[in-house]
Amino acid sequence: MRRTTPATRAEVDTWLTVLLGHGHLHRFEHGPDGAWTVWRTTTSAAFTLHHPVLAIDYVARTLLDLRRPASERHR
């Protein structure tokens, strides 16, 4: 399904908070330039997401990864 409205910063904050609350993210931080830095696990590399569209893509990839059986996950 394709979006018909652009992603917003509030939407990204909500999704990242939900993923964090359910244990699917270790942590995330807001950067001074409006970007988000996210860590999937305590040992994973940080991803910096500079735009809401990039952040929503990251959320979508995370959700798709969670739907795969554990034996097929890459992260």
mmCIF file of the N, C-alpha and C atoms, coordinates in Angstrom:
data_MODEL
# 
_entry.id   MODEL 
# 
loop_
_atom_site.group_PDB 
_atom_site.id 
_atom_site.type_symbol 
_atom_site.label_atom_id 
_atom_site.label_alt_id 
_atom_site.label_comp_id 
_atom_site.label_asym_id 
_atom_site.label_entity_id 
_atom_site.label_seq_id 
_atom_site.pdbx_PDB_ins_code 
_atom_site.Cartn_x 
_atom_site.Cartn_y 
_atom_site.Cartn_z 
_atom_site.occupancy 
_atom_site.B_iso_or_equiv 
_atom_site.pdbx_formal_charge 
_atom_site.auth_seq_id 
_atom_site.auth_comp_id 
_atom_site.auth_asym_id 
_atom_site.auth_atom_id 
_atom_site.pdbx_PDB_model_num 
ATOM 1   N N  . MET A 1 1  ? 0.844  -1.167  0.000  1.00 0.00 ? 1  MET A N  1 
ATOM 2   C CA . MET A 1 1  ? 0.000  0.000   0.000  1.00 0.00 ? 1  MET A CA 1 
ATOM 3   C C  . MET A 1 1  ? 0.895  1.237   0.000  1.00 0.00 ? 1  MET A C  1 
ATOM 4   N N  . ARG A 1 2  ? 0.514  2.206   -0.717 1.00 0.00 ? 2  ARG A N  1 
ATOM 5   C CA . ARG A 1 2  ? 1.293  3.435   -0.839 1.00 0.00 ? 2  ARG A CA 1 
ATOM 6   C C  . ARG A 1 2  ? 0.669  4.556   -0.005 1.00 0.00 ? 2  ARG A C  1 
ATOM 7   N N  . ARG A 1 3  ? 1.519  5.344   0.624  1.00 0.00 ? 3  ARG A N  1 
ATOM 8   C CA . ARG A 1 3  ? 1.037  6.476   1.427  1.00 0.00 ? 3  ARG A CA 1 
ATOM 9   C C  . ARG A 1 3  ? 0.499  7.565   0.524  1.00 0.00 ? 3  ARG A C  1 
ATOM 10  N N  . THR A 1 4  ? -0.478 8.283   1.030  1.00 0.00 ? 4  THR A N  1 
ATOM 11  C CA . THR A 1 4  ? -1.013 9.432   0.294  1.00 0.00 ? 4  THR A CA 1 
ATOM 12  C C  . THR A 1 4  ? -0.682 10.745  0.981  1.00 0.00 ? 4  THR A C  1 
ATOM 13  N N  . THR A 1 5  ? -0.103 10.667  2.177  1.00 0.00 ? 5  THR A N  1 
ATOM 14  C CA . THR A 1 5  ? 0.304  11.868  2.911  1.00 0.00 ? 5  THR A CA 1 
ATOM 15  C C  . THR A 1 5  ? 1.763  11.704  3.339  1.00 0.00 ? 5  THR A C  1 
ATOM 16  N N  . PRO A 1 6  ? 2.500  12.796  3.443  1.00 0.00 ? 6  PRO A N  1 
ATOM 17  C CA . PRO A 1 6  ? 3.899  12.684  3.871  1.00 0.00 ? 6  PRO A CA 1 
ATOM 18  C C  . PRO A 1 6  ? 4.003  12.310  5.350  1.00 0.00 ? 6  PRO A C  1 
ATOM 19  N N  . ALA A 1 7  ? 5.080  11.625  5.686  1.00 0.00 ? 7  ALA A N  1 
ATOM 20  C CA . ALA A 1 7  ? 5.336  11.280  7.081  1.00 0.00 ? 7  ALA A CA 1 
ATOM 21  C C  . ALA A 1 7  ? 5.633  12.550  7.876  1.00 0.00 ? 7  ALA A C  1 
ATOM 22  N N  . THR A 1 8  ? 5.203  12.565  9.121  1.00 0.00 ? 8  THR A N  1 
ATOM 23  C CA . THR A 1 8  ? 5.449  13.716  9.993  1.00 0.00 ? 8  THR A CA 1 
ATOM 24  C C  . THR A 1 8  ? 6.392  13.325  11.128 1.00 0.00 ? 8  THR A C  1 
ATOM 25  N N  . ARG A 1 9  ? 7.007  14.319  11.736 1.00 0.00 ? 9  ARG A N  1 
ATOM 26  C CA . ARG A 1 9  ? 7.895  14.066  12.877 1.00 0.00 ? 9  ARG A CA 1 
ATOM 27  C C  . ARG A 1 9  ? 7.119  13.458  14.049 1.00 0.00 ? 9  ARG A C  1 
ATOM 28  N N  . ALA A 1 10 ? 5.902  13.905  14.252 1.00 0.00 ? 10 ALA A N  1 
ATOM 29  C CA . ALA A 1 10 ? 5.079  13.356  15.337 1.00 0.00 ? 10 ALA A CA 1 
ATOM 30  C C  . ALA A 1 10 ? 4.784  11.877  15.097 1.00 0.00 ? 10 ALA A C  1 
ATOM 31  N N  . GLU A 1 11 ? 4.513  11.520  13.849 1.00 0.00 ? 11 GLU A N  1 
ATOM 32  C CA . GLU A 1 11 ? 4.254  10.119  13.511 1.00 0.00 ? 11 GLU A CA 1 
ATOM 33  C C  . GLU A 1 11 ? 5.498  9.265   13.779 1.00 0.00 ? 11 GLU A C  1 
ATOM 34  N N  . VAL A 1 12 ? 6.652  9.772   13.393 1.00 0.00 ? 12 VAL A N  1 
ATOM 35  C CA . VAL A 1 12 ? 7.898  9.042   13.633 1.00 0.00 ? 12 VAL A CA 1 
ATOM 36  C C  . VAL A 1 12 ? 8.120  8.863   15.129 1.00 0.00 ? 12 VAL A C  1 
ATOM 37  N N  . ASP A 1 13 ? 7.951  9.926   15.909 1.00 0.00 ? 13 ASP A N  1 
ATOM 38  C CA . ASP A 1 13 ? 8.116  9.829   17.359 1.00 0.00 ? 13 ASP A CA 1 
ATOM 39  C C  . ASP A 1 13 ? 7.186  8.773   17.948 1.00 0.00 ? 13 ASP A C  1 
ATOM 40  N N  . THR A 1 14 ? 5.956  8.743   17.470 1.00 0.00 ? 14 THR A N  1 
ATOM 41  C CA . THR A 1 14 ? 4.986  7.765   17.963 1.00 0.00 ? 14 THR A CA 1 
ATOM 42  C C  . THR A 1 14 ? 5.438  6.346   17.645 1.00 0.00 ? 14 THR A C  1 
ATOM 43  N N  . TRP A 1 15 ? 5.813  6.093   16.392 1.00 0.00 ? 15 TRP A N  1 
ATOM 44  C CA . TRP A 1 15 ? 6.251  4.750   15.994 1.00 0.00 ? 15 TRP A CA 1 
ATOM 45  C C  . TRP A 1 15 ? 7.493  4.319   16.764 1.00 0.00 ? 15 TRP A C  1 
ATOM 46  N N  . LEU A 1 16 ? 8.471  5.198   16.895 1.00 0.00 ? 16 LEU A N  1 
ATOM 47  C CA . LEU A 1 16 ? 9.687  4.831   17.617 1.00 0.00 ? 16 LEU A CA 1 
ATOM 48  C C  . LEU A 1 16 ? 9.390  4.558   19.088 1.00 0.00 ? 16 LEU A C  1 
ATOM 49  N N  . THR A 1 17 ? 8.492  5.323   19.677 1.00 0.00 ? 17 THR A N  1 
ATOM 50  C CA . THR A 1 17 ? 8.097  5.099   21.069 1.00 0.00 ? 17 THR A CA 1 
ATOM 51  C C  . THR A 1 17 ? 7.403  3.753   21.226 1.00 0.00 ? 17 THR A C  1 
ATOM 52  N N  . VAL A 1 18 ? 6.544  3.398   20.283 1.00 0.00 ? 18 VAL A N  1 
ATOM 53  C CA . VAL A 1 18 ? 5.858  2.099   20.324 1.00 0.00 ? 18 VAL A CA 1 
ATOM 54  C C  . VAL A 1 18 ? 6.875  0.962   20.199 1.00 0.00 ? 18 VAL A C  1 
ATOM 55  N N  . LEU A 1 19 ? 7.792  1.064   19.230 1.00 0.00 ? 19 LEU A N  1 
ATOM 56  C CA . LEU A 1 19 ? 8.809  0.018   19.070 1.00 0.00 ? 19 LEU A CA 1 
ATOM 57  C C  . LEU A 1 19 ? 9.670  -0.108  20.323 1.00 0.00 ? 19 LEU A C  1 
ATOM 58  N N  . LEU A 1 20 ? 10.023 1.014   20.913 1.00 0.00 ? 20 LEU A N  1 
ATOM 59  C CA . LEU A 1 20 ? 10.803 1.010   22.148 1.00 0.00 ? 20 LEU A CA 1 
ATOM 60  C C  . LEU A 1 20 ? 10.006 0.359   23.283 1.00 0.00 ? 20 LEU A C  1 
ATOM 61  N N  . GLY A 1 21 ? 8.757  0.739   23.418 1.00 0.00 ? 21 GLY A N  1 
ATOM 62  C CA . GLY A 1 21 ? 7.907  0.217   24.484 1.00 0.00 ? 21 GLY A CA 1 
ATOM 63  C C  . GLY A 1 21 ? 7.671  -1.281  24.400 1.00 0.00 ? 21 GLY A C  1 
ATOM 64  N N  . HIS A 1 22 ? 7.703  -1.815  23.189 1.00 0.00 ? 22 HIS A N  1 
ATOM 65  C CA . HIS A 1 22 ? 7.497  -3.253  22.993 1.00 0.00 ? 22 HIS A CA 1 
ATOM 66  C C  . HIS A 1 22 ? 8.810  -4.027  22.942 1.00 0.00 ? 22 HIS A C  1 
ATOM 67  N N  . GLY A 1 23 ? 9.916  -3.343  23.190 1.00 0.00 ? 23 GLY A N  1 
ATOM 68  C CA . GLY A 1 23 ? 11.208 -4.004  23.254 1.00 0.00 ? 23 GLY A CA 1 
ATOM 69  C C  . GLY A 1 23 ? 11.865 -4.281  21.915 1.00 0.00 ? 23 GLY A C  1 
ATOM 70  N N  . HIS A 1 24 ? 11.395 -3.641  20.852 1.00 0.00 ? 24 HIS A N  1 
ATOM 71  C CA . HIS A 1 24 ? 11.959 -3.870  19.519 1.00 0.00 ? 24 HIS A CA 1 
ATOM 72  C C  . HIS A 1 24 ? 13.064 -2.876  19.167 1.00 0.00 ? 24 HIS A C  1 
ATOM 73  N N  . LEU A 1 25 ? 13.246 -1.871  19.999 1.00 0.00 ? 25 LEU A N  1 
ATOM 74  C CA . LEU A 1 25 ? 14.368 -0.936  19.887 1.00 0.00 ? 25 LEU A CA 1 
ATOM 75  C C  . LEU A 1 25 ? 15.029 -0.858  21.254 1.00 0.00 ? 25 LEU A C  1 
ATOM 76  N N  . HIS A 1 26 ? 16.351 -0.735  21.253 1.00 0.00 ? 26 HIS A N  1 
ATOM 77  C CA . HIS A 1 26 ? 17.049 -0.545  22.528 1.00 0.00 ? 26 HIS A CA 1 
ATOM 78  C C  . HIS A 1 26 ? 16.870 0.893   23.005 1.00 0.00 ? 26 HIS A C  1 
ATOM 79  N N  . ARG A 1 27 ? 17.076 1.838   22.069 1.00 0.00 ? 27 ARG A N  1 
ATOM 80  C CA . ARG A 1 27 ? 16.855 3.251   22.411 1.00 0.00 ? 27 ARG A CA 1 
ATOM 81  C C  . ARG A 1 27 ? 16.842 4.089   21.148 1.00 0.00 ? 27 ARG A C  1 
ATOM 82  N N  . PHE A 1 28 ? 16.359 5.323   21.302 1.00 0.00 ? 28 PHE A N  1 
ATOM 83  C CA . PHE A 1 28 ? 16.468 6.308   20.226 1.00 0.00 ? 28 PHE A CA 1 
ATOM 84  C C  . PHE A 1 28 ? 16.631 7.675   20.852 1.00 0.00 ? 28 PHE A C  1 
ATOM 85  N N  . GLU A 1 29 ? 17.270 8.561   20.093 1.00 0.00 ? 29 GLU A N  1 
ATOM 86  C CA . GLU A 1 29 ? 17.515 9.928   20.569 1.00 0.00 ? 29 GLU A CA 1 
ATOM 87  C C  . GLU A 1 29 ? 17.186 10.911  19.460 1.00 0.00 ? 29 GLU A C  1 
ATOM 88  N N  . HIS A 1 30 ? 16.758 12.091  19.872 1.00 0.00 ? 30 HIS A N  1 
ATOM 89  C CA . HIS A 1 30 ? 16.554 13.188  18.926 1.00 0.00 ? 30 HIS A CA 1 
ATOM 90  C C  . HIS A 1 30 ? 17.866 13.949  18.788 1.00 0.00 ? 30 HIS A C  1 
ATOM 91  N N  . GLY A 1 31 ? 18.226 14.248  17.567 1.00 0.00 ? 31 GLY A N  1 
ATOM 92  C CA . GLY A 1 31 ? 19.435 15.033  17.335 1.00 0.00 ? 31 GLY A CA 1 
ATOM 93  C C  . GLY A 1 31 ? 19.120 16.514  17.289 1.00 0.00 ? 31 GLY A C  1 
ATOM 94  N N  . PRO A 1 32 ? 20.133 17.359  17.376 1.00 0.00 ? 32 PRO A N  1 
ATOM 95  C CA . PRO A 1 32 ? 19.918 18.809  17.360 1.00 0.00 ? 32 PRO A CA 1 
ATOM 96  C C  . PRO A 1 32 ? 19.394 19.316  16.014 1.00 0.00 ? 32 PRO A C  1 
ATOM 97  N N  . ASP A 1 33 ? 19.606 18.541  14.969 1.00 0.00 ? 33 ASP A N  1 
ATOM 98  C CA . ASP A 1 33 ? 19.166 18.955  13.635 1.00 0.00 ? 33 ASP A CA 1 
ATOM 99  C C  . ASP A 1 33 ? 17.809 18.368  13.258 1.00 0.00 ? 33 ASP A C  1 
ATOM 100 N N  . GLY A 1 34 ? 17.112 17.770  14.224 1.00 0.00 ? 34 GLY A N  1 
ATOM 101 C CA . GLY A 1 34 ? 15.805 17.186  13.955 1.00 0.00 ? 34 GLY A CA 1 
ATOM 102 C C  . GLY A 1 34 ? 15.854 15.741  13.506 1.00 0.00 ? 34 GLY A C  1 
ATOM 103 N N  . ALA A 1 35 ? 17.046 15.161  13.447 1.00 0.00 ? 35 ALA A N  1 
ATOM 104 C CA . ALA A 1 35 ? 17.195 13.760  13.054 1.00 0.00 ? 35 ALA A CA 1 
ATOM 105 C C  . ALA A 1 35 ? 16.959 12.856  14.268 1.00 0.00 ? 35 ALA A C  1 
ATOM 106 N N  . TRP A 1 36 ? 16.818 11.569  13.999 1.00 0.00 ? 36 TRP A N  1 
ATOM 107 C CA . TRP A 1 36 ? 16.702 10.564  15.045 1.00 0.00 ? 36 TRP A CA 1 
ATOM 108 C C  . TRP A 1 36 ? 17.881 9.621   14.909 1.00 0.00 ? 36 TRP A C  1 
ATOM 109 N N  . THR A 1 37 ? 18.435 9.217   16.037 1.00 0.00 ? 37 THR A N  1 
ATOM 110 C CA . THR A 1 37 ? 19.449 8.172   16.049 1.00 0.00 ? 37 THR A CA 1 
ATOM 111 C C  . THR A 1 37 ? 18.842 7.003   16.799 1.00 0.00 ? 37 THR A C  1 
ATOM 112 N N  . VAL A 1 38 ? 18.885 5.820   16.175 1.00 0.00 ? 38 VAL A N  1 
ATOM 113 C CA . VAL A 1 38 ? 18.232 4.643   16.753 1.00 0.00 ? 38 VAL A CA 1 
ATOM 114 C C  . VAL A 1 38 ? 19.230 3.505   16.892 1.00 0.00 ? 38 VAL A C  1 
ATOM 115 N N  . TRP A 1 39 ? 19.050 2.725   17.950 1.00 0.00 ? 39 TRP A N  1 
ATOM 116 C CA . TRP A 1 39 ? 19.819 1.514   18.197 1.00 0.00 ? 39 TRP A CA 1 
ATOM 117 C C  . TRP A 1 39 ? 18.827 0.379   18.344 1.00 0.00 ? 39 TRP A C  1 
ATOM 118 N N  . ARG A 1 40 ? 18.957 -0.631  17.515 1.00 0.00 ? 40 ARG A N  1 
ATOM 119 C CA . ARG A 1 40 ? 18.041 -1.768  17.565 1.00 0.00 ? 40 ARG A CA 1 
ATOM 120 C C  . ARG A 1 40 ? 18.325 -2.641  18.789 1.00 0.00 ? 40 ARG A C  1 
ATOM 121 N N  . THR A 1 41 ? 19.611 -2.871  19.083 1.00 0.00 ? 41 THR A N  1 
ATOM 122 C CA . THR A 1 41 ? 20.011 -3.657  20.251 1.00 0.00 ? 41 THR A CA 1 
ATOM 123 C C  . THR A 1 41 ? 21.124 -2.912  20.987 1.00 0.00 ? 41 THR A C  1 
ATOM 124 N N  . THR A 1 42 ? 21.512 -3.456  22.123 1.00 0.00 ? 42 THR A N  1 
ATOM 125 C CA . THR A 1 42 ? 22.582 -2.817  22.902 1.00 0.00 ? 42 THR A CA 1 
ATOM 126 C C  . THR A 1 42 ? 23.917 -2.854  22.173 1.00 0.00 ? 42 THR A C  1 
ATOM 127 N N  . THR A 1 43 ? 24.101 -3.812  21.274 1.00 0.00 ? 43 THR A N  1 
ATOM 128 C CA . THR A 1 43 ? 25.381 -3.955  20.576 1.00 0.00 ? 43 THR A CA 1 
ATOM 129 C C  . THR A 1 43 ? 25.324 -3.542  19.108 1.00 0.00 ? 43 THR A C  1 
ATOM 130 N N  . SER A 1 44 ? 24.167 -3.119  18.631 1.00 0.00 ? 44 SER A N  1 
ATOM 131 C CA . SER A 1 44 ? 24.057 -2.770  17.211 1.00 0.00 ? 44 SER A CA 1 
ATOM 132 C C  . SER A 1 44 ? 24.602 -1.373  16.940 1.00 0.00 ? 44 SER A C  1 
ATOM 133 N N  . ALA A 1 45 ? 24.972 -1.162  15.694 1.00 0.00 ? 45 ALA A N  1 
ATOM 134 C CA . ALA A 1 45 ? 25.428 0.160   15.266 1.00 0.00 ? 45 ALA A CA 1 
ATOM 135 C C  . ALA A 1 45 ? 24.242 1.120   15.250 1.00 0.00 ? 45 ALA A C  1 
ATOM 136 N N  . ALA A 1 46 ? 24.523 2.371   15.504 1.00 0.00 ? 46 ALA A N  1 
ATOM 137 C CA . ALA A 1 46 ? 23.473 3.392   15.475 1.00 0.00 ? 46 ALA A CA 1 
ATOM 138 C C  . ALA A 1 46 ? 23.129 3.747   14.036 1.00 0.00 ? 46 ALA A C  1 
ATOM 139 N N  . PHE A 1 47 ? 21.855 3.990   13.785 1.00 0.00 ? 47 PHE A N  1 
ATOM 140 C CA . PHE A 1 47 ? 21.387 4.505   12.501 1.00 0.00 ? 47 PHE A CA 1 
ATOM 141 C C  . PHE A 1 47 ? 20.909 5.928   12.737 1.00 0.00 ? 47 PHE A C  1 
ATOM 142 N N  . THR A 1 48 ? 21.326 6.847   11.903 1.00 0.00 ? 48 THR A N  1 
ATOM 143 C CA . THR A 1 48 ? 20.843 8.219   11.982 1.00 0.00 ? 48 THR A CA 1 
ATOM 144 C C  . THR A 1 48 ? 19.882 8.441   10.835 1.00 0.00 ? 48 THR A C  1 
ATOM 145 N N  . LEU A 1 49 ? 18.682 8.865   11.171 1.00 0.00 ? 49 LEU A N  1 
ATOM 146 C CA . LEU A 1 49 ? 17.596 9.053   10.209 1.00 0.00 ? 49 LEU A CA 1 
ATOM 147 C C  . LEU A 1 49 ? 17.330 10.549  10.114 1.00 0.00 ? 49 LEU A C  1 
ATOM 148 N N  . HIS A 1 50 ? 17.682 11.144  8.990  1.00 0.00 ? 50 HIS A N  1 
ATOM 149 C CA . HIS A 1 50 ? 17.684 12.598  8.845  1.00 0.00 ? 50 HIS A CA 1 
ATOM 150 C C  . HIS A 1 50 ? 16.371 13.194  8.361  1.00 0.00 ? 50 HIS A C  1 
ATOM 151 N N  . HIS A 1 51 ? 15.412 12.357  8.010  1.00 0.00 ? 51 HIS A N  1 
ATOM 152 C CA . HIS A 1 51 ? 14.152 12.863  7.459  1.00 0.00 ? 51 HIS A CA 1 
ATOM 153 C C  . HIS A 1 51 ? 13.032 11.918  7.879  1.00 0.00 ? 51 HIS A C  1 
ATOM 154 N N  . PRO A 1 52 ? 11.816 12.440  8.104  1.00 0.00 ? 52 PRO A N  1 
ATOM 155 C CA . PRO A 1 52 ? 10.709 11.567  8.502  1.00 0.00 ? 52 PRO A CA 1 
ATOM 156 C C  . PRO A 1 52 ? 10.466 10.400  7.544  1.00 0.00 ? 52 PRO A C  1 
ATOM 157 N N  . VAL A 1 53 ? 10.649 10.611  6.248  1.00 0.00 ? 53 VAL A N  1 
ATOM 158 C CA . VAL A 1 53 ? 10.428 9.512   5.297  1.00 0.00 ? 53 VAL A CA 1 
ATOM 159 C C  . VAL A 1 53 ? 11.441 8.390   5.534  1.00 0.00 ? 53 VAL A C  1 
ATOM 160 N N  . LEU A 1 54 ? 12.696 8.744   5.785  1.00 0.00 ? 54 LEU A N  1 
ATOM 161 C CA . LEU A 1 54 ? 13.709 7.732   6.083  1.00 0.00 ? 54 LEU A CA 1 
ATOM 162 C C  . LEU A 1 54 ? 13.385 6.998   7.381  1.00 0.00 ? 54 LEU A C  1 
ATOM 163 N N  . ALA A 1 55 ? 12.900 7.730   8.357  1.00 0.00 ? 55 ALA A N  1 
ATOM 164 C CA . ALA A 1 55 ? 12.553 7.124   9.641  1.00 0.00 ? 55 ALA A CA 1 
ATOM 165 C C  . ALA A 1 55 ? 11.378 6.163   9.497  1.00 0.00 ? 55 ALA A C  1 
ATOM 166 N N  . ILE A 1 56 ? 10.371 6.536   8.732  1.00 0.00 ? 56 ILE A N  1 
ATOM 167 C CA . ILE A 1 56 ? 9.224  5.643   8.516  1.00 0.00 ? 56 ILE A CA 1 
ATOM 168 C C  . ILE A 1 56 ? 9.658  4.410   7.734  1.00 0.00 ? 56 ILE A C  1 
ATOM 169 N N  . ASP A 1 57 ? 10.568 4.564   6.785  1.00 0.00 ? 57 ASP A N  1 
ATOM 170 C CA . ASP A 1 57 ? 11.116 3.399   6.080  1.00 0.00 ? 57 ASP A CA 1 
ATOM 171 C C  . ASP A 1 57 ? 11.827 2.461   7.059  1.00 0.00 ? 57 ASP A C  1 
ATOM 172 N N  . TYR A 1 58 ? 12.577 3.022   7.987  1.00 0.00 ? 58 TYR A N  1 
ATOM 173 C CA . TYR A 1 58 ? 13.257 2.217   9.000  1.00 0.00 ? 58 TYR A CA 1 
ATOM 174 C C  . TYR A 1 58 ? 12.230 1.468   9.854  1.00 0.00 ? 58 TYR A C  1 
ATOM 175 N N  . VAL A 1 59 ? 11.179 2.149   10.272 1.00 0.00 ? 59 VAL A N  1 
ATOM 176 C CA . VAL A 1 59 ? 10.120 1.515   11.058 1.00 0.00 ? 59 VAL A CA 1 
ATOM 177 C C  . VAL A 1 59 ? 9.488  0.375   10.259 1.00 0.00 ? 59 VAL A C  1 
ATOM 178 N N  . ALA A 1 60 ? 9.185  0.619   8.993  1.00 0.00 ? 60 ALA A N  1 
ATOM 179 C CA . ALA A 1 60 ? 8.560  -0.411  8.150  1.00 0.00 ? 60 ALA A CA 1 
ATOM 180 C C  . ALA A 1 60 ? 9.472  -1.629  8.013  1.00 0.00 ? 60 ALA A C  1 
ATOM 181 N N  . ARG A 1 61 ? 10.772 -1.403  7.791  1.00 0.00 ? 61 ARG A N  1 
ATOM 182 C CA . ARG A 1 61 ? 11.714 -2.529  7.689  1.00 0.00 ? 61 ARG A CA 1 
ATOM 183 C C  . ARG A 1 61 ? 11.784 -3.297  9.005  1.00 0.00 ? 61 ARG A C  1 
ATOM 184 N N  . THR A 1 62 ? 11.752 -2.579  10.118 1.00 0.00 ? 62 THR A N  1 
ATOM 185 C CA . THR A 1 62 ? 11.779 -3.234  11.424 1.00 0.00 ? 62 THR A CA 1 
ATOM 186 C C  . THR A 1 62 ? 10.539 -4.089  11.615 1.00 0.00 ? 62 THR A C  1 
ATOM 187 N N  . LEU A 1 63 ? 9.377  -3.551  11.281 1.00 0.00 ? 63 LEU A N  1 
ATOM 188 C CA . LEU A 1 63 ? 8.136  -4.310  11.428 1.00 0.00 ? 63 LEU A CA 1 
ATOM 189 C C  . LEU A 1 63 ? 8.121  -5.538  10.523 1.00 0.00 ? 63 LEU A C  1 
ATOM 190 N N  . LEU A 1 64 ? 8.602  -5.400  9.296  1.00 0.00 ? 64 LEU A N  1 
ATOM 191 C CA . LEU A 1 64 ? 8.678  -6.557  8.397  1.00 0.00 ? 64 LEU A CA 1 
ATOM 192 C C  . LEU A 1 64 ? 9.635  -7.606  8.947  1.00 0.00 ? 64 LEU A C  1 
ATOM 193 N N  . ASP A 1 65 ? 10.745 -7.166  9.491  1.00 0.00 ? 65 ASP A N  1 
ATOM 194 C CA . ASP A 1 65 ? 11.705 -8.093  10.074 1.00 0.00 ? 65 ASP A CA 1 
ATOM 195 C C  . ASP A 1 65 ? 11.087 -8.849  11.245 1.00 0.00 ? 65 ASP A C  1 
ATOM 196 N N  . LEU A 1 66 ? 10.280 -8.178  12.038 1.00 0.00 ? 66 LEU A N  1 
ATOM 197 C CA . LEU A 1 66 ? 9.642  -8.821  13.186 1.00 0.00 ? 66 LEU A CA 1 
ATOM 198 C C  . LEU A 1 66 ? 8.613  -9.860  12.763 1.00 0.00 ? 66 LEU A C  1 
ATOM 199 N N  . ARG A 1 67 ? 8.046  -9.709  11.582 1.00 0.00 ? 67 ARG A N  1 
ATOM 200 C CA . ARG A 1 67 ? 7.041  -10.659 11.103 1.00 0.00 ? 67 ARG A CA 1 
ATOM 201 C C  . ARG A 1 67 ? 7.669  -11.951 10.587 1.00 0.00 ? 67 ARG A C  1 
ATOM 202 N N  . ARG A 1 68 ? 8.967  -11.908 10.246 1.00 0.00 ? 68 ARG A N  1 
ATOM 203 C CA . ARG A 1 68 ? 9.659  -13.106 9.769  1.00 0.00 ? 68 ARG A CA 1 
ATOM 204 C C  . ARG A 1 68 ? 9.943  -14.034 10.937 1.00 0.00 ? 68 ARG A C  1 
ATOM 205 N N  . PRO A 1 69 ? 9.971  -15.325 10.669 1.00 0.00 ? 69 PRO A N  1 
ATOM 206 C CA . PRO A 1 69 ? 10.389 -16.253 11.733 1.00 0.00 ? 69 PRO A CA 1 
ATOM 207 C C  . PRO A 1 69 ? 11.808 -15.925 12.189 1.00 0.00 ? 69 PRO A C  1 
ATOM 208 N N  . ALA A 1 70 ? 12.098 -16.180 13.445 1.00 0.00 ? 70 ALA A N  1 
ATOM 209 C CA . ALA A 1 70 ? 13.408 -15.831 14.015 1.00 0.00 ? 70 ALA A CA 1 
ATOM 210 C C  . ALA A 1 70 ? 14.556 -16.436 13.220 1.00 0.00 ? 70 ALA A C  1 
ATOM 211 N N  . SER A 1 71 ? 14.363 -17.609 12.653 1.00 0.00 ? 71 SER A N  1 
ATOM 212 C CA . SER A 1 71 ? 15.442 -18.260 11.903 1.00 0.00 ? 71 SER A CA 1 
ATOM 213 C C  . SER A 1 71 ? 15.773 -17.540 10.602 1.00 0.00 ? 71 SER A C  1 
ATOM 214 N N  . GLU A 1 72 ? 14.871 -16.681 10.118 1.00 0.00 ? 72 GLU A N  1 
ATOM 215 C CA . GLU A 1 72 ? 15.083 -15.967 8.861  1.00 0.00 ? 72 GLU A CA 1 
ATOM 216 C C  . GLU A 1 72 ? 15.516 -14.518 9.054  1.00 0.00 ? 72 GLU A C  1 
ATOM 217 N N  . ARG A 1 73 ? 15.543 -14.022 10.280 1.00 0.00 ? 73 ARG A N  1 
ATOM 218 C CA . ARG A 1 73 ? 15.895 -12.624 10.534 1.00 0.00 ? 73 ARG A CA 1 
ATOM 219 C C  . ARG A 1 73 ? 17.373 -12.394 10.332 1.00 0.00 ? 73 ARG A C  1 
ATOM 220 N N  . HIS A 1 74 ? 17.702 -11.233 9.801  1.00 0.00 ? 74 HIS A N  1 
ATOM 221 C CA . HIS A 1 74 ? 19.097 -10.897 9.545  1.00 0.00 ? 74 HIS A CA 1 
ATOM 222 C C  . HIS A 1 74 ? 19.701 -10.051 10.638 1.00 0.00 ? 74 HIS A C  1 
ATOM 223 N N  . ARG A 1 75 ? 18.913 -9.461  11.500 1.00 0.00 ? 75 ARG A N  1 
ATOM 224 C CA . ARG A 1 75 ? 19.433 -8.567  12.543 1.00 0.00 ? 75 ARG A CA 1 
ATOM 225 C C  . ARG A 1 75 ? 19.253 -9.186  13.886 1.00 0.00 ? 75 ARG A C  1 
# 
